[in-house]
């Protein structure tokens, strides 16, 4: 009698364009505006929208590179695999893959601390207890199943976007003429050294707020027709978050003083109360939803990076085992969640955000160079894949380096 051989369990394709966009919006918005708008205004003052716009421009070129690479190399652990296929250097692949994992865990830790700040407005418990409860709960959702996890994250994303739209509406309708000041807030005078320095100093914070579109590519093995929908998902995500960030930061800078923002761990709740005159309970609940959503989505992404690296032999194989019941990389999810919990409890929020941005900028430099090298070698993209001119990855690498250097000099 023949013994049956256990077949390897693979990830399940079940996510469409809407799911990918909601995923990208959820991790990006949760990672940024709800947690860091106050710190951005503290650094850039009335030119906070300019800091967000600068980061969006830098992200735009890199987003184009990700859109093409997702079609050239449609595998989970996107960044690490892109470098592997382009340069063929195992040691560089491991460095990039581990950098992505570290960045993701730092980012999730930062958002978990932000979530605890909002939750602490309602529950009088030590921050460490709140952070632990948040990380464990979100890890449980991330382990459940990709379709279920993304569905929950998508619903949470709609709630957090609605909360921001309410703030923008009240902020712009309170003084209809205030919108005329937006162009000036997006373009600080080139002769104003103090303003330019503030924008550059804030850029490392605002760059962190855009982390998310790159996470979408790590769901490529679970997306339906990824070559067609992945570039659209990346582009739509980046455009929507840029518009929201610019408007919310503009409204916040117009209505809340730097002193008040410095003294709060829940900046969006404070802004809501100032604009509407209503108790901040509703928006606090929305902010808790937004930040927790950011944690669960980053846990999903980081687990897929670890799974993809293990699948390629760059991490121990046992990490890449997919659960037969949930069809998710359960072991990788548990390991990532444990690391996030340690970082969240022992590292300050500002340090987490800046370190995450610096690591990710370095990774983005390598991703852009990987696409440049593909093109210089004349490696053709698949016939039906999205492609960009070599100018895009070249500019993406240059802008990322410039942002790193500029922020380190101010």
QUIZIGI-V14234 format. One record per backbone hydrogen bond with DSSP energy under -0.5 kcal/mol. CO is the residue of the C=O (numbers start at 0). NH is the residue of the N-H. E is the energy in kcal/mol with one decimal. If there is no record, write none. Layout:
co=CO nh=NH e=E
co=CO nh=NH e=E
This chain:
co=3 nh=5 e=-0.5
co=11 nh=13 e=-0.7
co=14 nh=223 e=-3.1
co=15 nh=19 e=-2.2
co=16 nh=20 e=-2.7
co=17 nh=21 e=-2.7
co=18 nh=22 e=-2.1
co=19 nh=23 e=-2.8
co=20 nh=24 e=-3.1
co=21 nh=25 e=-2.4
co=22 nh=26 e=-2.2
co=23 nh=27 e=-2.1
co=24 nh=28 e=-2.8
co=25 nh=29 e=-1.8
co=26 nh=30 e=-1.3
co=27 nh=31 e=-0.9
co=28 nh=31 e=-0.7
co=28 nh=33 e=-1.0
co=31 nh=34 e=-1.0
co=31 nh=35 e=-3.3
co=32 nh=36 e=-1.1
co=33 nh=267 e=-0.6
co=35 nh=39 e=-2.2
co=36 nh=40 e=-2.0
co=37 nh=41 e=-2.2
co=38 nh=42 e=-1.5
co=39 nh=43 e=-2.9
co=40 nh=44 e=-2.5
co=43 nh=46 e=-1.7
co=44 nh=47 e=-1.5
co=46 nh=49 e=-0.6
co=46 nh=50 e=-1.4
co=47 nh=51 e=-1.9
co=48 nh=52 e=-2.4
co=49 nh=53 e=-2.6
co=50 nh=54 e=-1.9
co=51 nh=55 e=-2.1
co=52 nh=56 e=-2.2
co=53 nh=57 e=-2.1
co=54 nh=58 e=-2.6
co=55 nh=59 e=-2.1
co=56 nh=60 e=-1.3
co=57 nh=61 e=-1.3
co=58 nh=62 e=-3.1
co=59 nh=63 e=-1.7
co=60 nh=64 e=-1.4
co=61 nh=65 e=-2.4
co=62 nh=66 e=-2.4
co=63 nh=67 e=-1.8
co=64 nh=68 e=-2.7
co=65 nh=69 e=-2.3
co=66 nh=70 e=-0.6
co=67 nh=70 e=-1.1
co=67 nh=71 e=-1.9
co=68 nh=72 e=-3.0
co=72 nh=74 e=-2.4
co=76 nh=80 e=-2.5
co=77 nh=81 e=-2.8
co=78 nh=82 e=-2.0
co=79 nh=83 e=-2.1
co=80 nh=84 e=-2.7
co=81 nh=85 e=-1.9
co=82 nh=86 e=-2.6
co=82 nh=87 e=-0.8
co=83 nh=87 e=-1.4
co=87 nh=89 e=-0.6
co=88 nh=91 e=-0.5
co=88 nh=92 e=-2.1
co=89 nh=93 e=-2.3
co=90 nh=94 e=-1.9
co=91 nh=95 e=-2.6
co=92 nh=96 e=-2.9
co=93 nh=97 e=-2.7
co=94 nh=98 e=-2.2
co=95 nh=99 e=-2.4
co=96 nh=100 e=-2.2
co=97 nh=101 e=-2.9
co=98 nh=102 e=-2.8
co=99 nh=103 e=-2.6
co=100 nh=104 e=-2.4
co=101 nh=105 e=-2.5
co=102 nh=106 e=-2.8
co=103 nh=107 e=-2.8
co=104 nh=108 e=-2.0
co=105 nh=109 e=-2.4
co=106 nh=110 e=-2.4
co=107 nh=111 e=-2.3
co=108 nh=112 e=-2.1
co=109 nh=113 e=-2.0
co=110 nh=114 e=-2.9
co=111 nh=115 e=-2.2
co=112 nh=116 e=-1.7
co=113 nh=117 e=-1.7
co=114 nh=118 e=-2.9
co=115 nh=119 e=-2.4
co=117 nh=120 e=-1.4
co=118 nh=121 e=-1.6
co=118 nh=122 e=-2.4
co=122 nh=124 e=-1.8
co=125 nh=129 e=-2.0
co=126 nh=130 e=-2.9
co=127 nh=131 e=-2.0
co=128 nh=132 e=-2.3
co=129 nh=133 e=-2.4
co=130 nh=134 e=-2.7
co=131 nh=135 e=-2.3
co=132 nh=136 e=-2.2
co=133 nh=137 e=-2.5
co=134 nh=138 e=-2.3
co=135 nh=139 e=-1.8
co=136 nh=140 e=-1.7
co=137 nh=141 e=-2.4
co=138 nh=142 e=-1.5
co=139 nh=143 e=-0.6
co=140 nh=143 e=-1.1
co=140 nh=144 e=-0.7
co=144 nh=148 e=-3.3
co=145 nh=149 e=-2.7
co=146 nh=150 e=-2.0
co=147 nh=151 e=-2.4
co=148 nh=152 e=-2.6
co=149 nh=153 e=-2.7
co=150 nh=154 e=-2.0
co=151 nh=155 e=-2.2
co=152 nh=156 e=-2.2
co=153 nh=157 e=-2.0
co=154 nh=158 e=-1.5
co=155 nh=159 e=-2.2
co=156 nh=160 e=-2.4
co=157 nh=161 e=-2.0
co=158 nh=162 e=-1.9
co=159 nh=163 e=-1.6
co=160 nh=164 e=-2.4
co=161 nh=165 e=-2.1
co=162 nh=166 e=-1.5
co=163 nh=167 e=-2.5
co=164 nh=168 e=-2.6
co=165 nh=169 e=-2.4
co=166 nh=170 e=-2.5
co=167 nh=171 e=-2.4
co=168 nh=172 e=-2.3
co=169 nh=173 e=-1.6
co=170 nh=174 e=-0.7
co=172 nh=175 e=-0.6
co=174 nh=177 e=-2.3
co=175 nh=178 e=-0.8
co=176 nh=179 e=-1.5
co=177 nh=180 e=-2.0
co=178 nh=181 e=-1.6
co=180 nh=184 e=-1.5
co=181 nh=185 e=-1.4
co=182 nh=186 e=-0.7
co=183 nh=186 e=-0.6
co=184 nh=49 e=-0.9
co=188 nh=191 e=-1.5
co=190 nh=192 e=-1.3
co=191 nh=195 e=-2.3
co=192 nh=196 e=-2.6
co=193 nh=197 e=-2.1
co=194 nh=198 e=-2.2
co=195 nh=199 e=-2.4
co=196 nh=200 e=-2.6
co=197 nh=201 e=-2.1
co=198 nh=202 e=-1.2
co=199 nh=203 e=-0.7
co=200 nh=203 e=-0.5
co=201 nh=204 e=-0.8
co=201 nh=205 e=-2.8
co=202 nh=206 e=-2.5
co=203 nh=207 e=-1.0
co=204 nh=208 e=-1.2
co=205 nh=209 e=-0.6
co=206 nh=209 e=-1.4
co=207 nh=210 e=-1.4
co=209 nh=212 e=-1.0
co=211 nh=214 e=-0.8
co=211 nh=215 e=-0.9
co=212 nh=215 e=-0.7
co=212 nh=216 e=-0.5
co=213 nh=216 e=-0.6
co=214 nh=217 e=-1.4
co=215 nh=218 e=-2.0
co=216 nh=219 e=-1.6
co=218 nh=221 e=-1.9
co=219 nh=222 e=-0.7
co=221 nh=13 e=-2.4
co=221 nh=14 e=-1.7
co=222 nh=225 e=-0.6
co=224 nh=227 e=-1.1
co=224 nh=228 e=-2.0
co=225 nh=229 e=-2.4
co=227 nh=231 e=-0.5
co=228 nh=232 e=-2.5
co=229 nh=233 e=-2.3
co=230 nh=234 e=-2.4
co=231 nh=235 e=-2.8
co=232 nh=236 e=-2.0
co=233 nh=237 e=-2.1
co=234 nh=238 e=-2.1
co=235 nh=239 e=-2.3
co=236 nh=240 e=-2.2
co=237 nh=241 e=-1.9
co=238 nh=242 e=-2.0
co=239 nh=243 e=-2.3
co=240 nh=244 e=-2.8
co=241 nh=245 e=-2.4
co=242 nh=246 e=-2.0
co=243 nh=247 e=-2.8
co=244 nh=248 e=-2.5
co=245 nh=249 e=-1.8
co=246 nh=250 e=-2.5
co=247 nh=251 e=-2.6
co=248 nh=252 e=-2.5
co=249 nh=253 e=-1.6
co=250 nh=254 e=-1.1
co=251 nh=254 e=-0.6
co=251 nh=255 e=-2.2
co=256 nh=260 e=-2.0
co=257 nh=261 e=-2.2
co=258 nh=262 e=-1.1
co=260 nh=263 e=-1.1
co=265 nh=269 e=-1.8
co=266 nh=270 e=-2.3
co=267 nh=271 e=-2.5
co=268 nh=272 e=-2.2
co=269 nh=273 e=-2.2
co=270 nh=274 e=-2.2
co=271 nh=275 e=-2.5
co=272 nh=276 e=-1.9
co=278 nh=281 e=-0.7
co=279 nh=283 e=-2.4
co=280 nh=284 e=-2.3
co=281 nh=285 e=-1.9
co=282 nh=286 e=-2.8
co=283 nh=287 e=-2.4
co=284 nh=288 e=-2.2
co=285 nh=289 e=-2.8
co=286 nh=290 e=-2.7
co=287 nh=291 e=-2.4
co=288 nh=292 e=-2.2
co=289 nh=293 e=-1.9
co=290 nh=294 e=-1.8
co=291 nh=295 e=-2.3
co=292 nh=296 e=-2.3
co=293 nh=297 e=-2.0
co=294 nh=298 e=-2.3
co=295 nh=299 e=-2.0
co=296 nh=300 e=-2.3
co=297 nh=301 e=-3.1
co=298 nh=302 e=-2.1
co=299 nh=303 e=-1.5
co=300 nh=304 e=-2.0
co=301 nh=305 e=-2.4
co=302 nh=306 e=-2.4
co=303 nh=307 e=-2.9
co=304 nh=308 e=-2.4
co=305 nh=309 e=-2.3
co=306 nh=310 e=-2.4
co=307 nh=311 e=-1.5
co=308 nh=313 e=-3.2
co=308 nh=314 e=-0.8
co=309 nh=312 e=-1.2
co=315 nh=318 e=-1.5
co=315 nh=319 e=-0.5
co=316 nh=319 e=-1.2
co=317 nh=320 e=-1.0
co=318 nh=331 e=-0.6
co=320 nh=330 e=-0.5
co=322 nh=326 e=-2.3
co=327 nh=322 e=-2.9
co=327 nh=329 e=-1.9
co=328 nh=332 e=-2.0
co=329 nh=333 e=-2.1
co=330 nh=334 e=-2.2
co=331 nh=335 e=-2.5
co=332 nh=336 e=-2.4
co=333 nh=337 e=-2.0
co=334 nh=338 e=-1.9
co=335 nh=339 e=-2.4
co=336 nh=340 e=-2.2
co=337 nh=341 e=-1.7
co=338 nh=342 e=-2.2
co=339 nh=343 e=-2.7
co=340 nh=344 e=-1.8
co=341 nh=345 e=-1.7
co=342 nh=346 e=-1.5
co=347 nh=351 e=-2.1
co=348 nh=352 e=-2.5
co=349 nh=353 e=-2.4
co=350 nh=354 e=-2.4
co=351 nh=355 e=-2.2
co=352 nh=356 e=-2.1
co=353 nh=357 e=-2.4
co=354 nh=358 e=-2.4
co=355 nh=359 e=-2.4
co=356 nh=360 e=-2.5
co=357 nh=361 e=-1.7
co=358 nh=362 e=-2.0
co=359 nh=363 e=-2.7
co=360 nh=364 e=-2.0
co=361 nh=365 e=-1.5
co=362 nh=366 e=-2.1
co=363 nh=367 e=-2.5
co=364 nh=368 e=-2.1
co=365 nh=369 e=-2.1
co=366 nh=370 e=-1.7
co=367 nh=371 e=-2.2
co=368 nh=372 e=-2.5
co=369 nh=373 e=-2.1
co=370 nh=374 e=-2.2
co=371 nh=375 e=-2.6
co=372 nh=376 e=-2.2
co=373 nh=378 e=-2.2
co=374 nh=377 e=-0.8
co=377 nh=379 e=-0.6
co=381 nh=384 e=-2.0
co=388 nh=391 e=-1.6
co=388 nh=392 e=-0.6
co=389 nh=393 e=-1.8
co=390 nh=394 e=-2.9
co=391 nh=395 e=-2.6
co=392 nh=396 e=-2.2
co=393 nh=397 e=-2.2
co=394 nh=398 e=-2.9
co=395 nh=399 e=-2.0
co=396 nh=400 e=-2.1
co=397 nh=401 e=-2.6
co=398 nh=402 e=-2.6
co=399 nh=403 e=-2.0
co=400 nh=404 e=-2.6
co=401 nh=405 e=-3.2
co=402 nh=406 e=-2.3
co=403 nh=407 e=-1.4
co=404 nh=408 e=-0.9
co=405 nh=408 e=-0.7
co=405 nh=409 e=-0.6
co=406 nh=409 e=-0.5
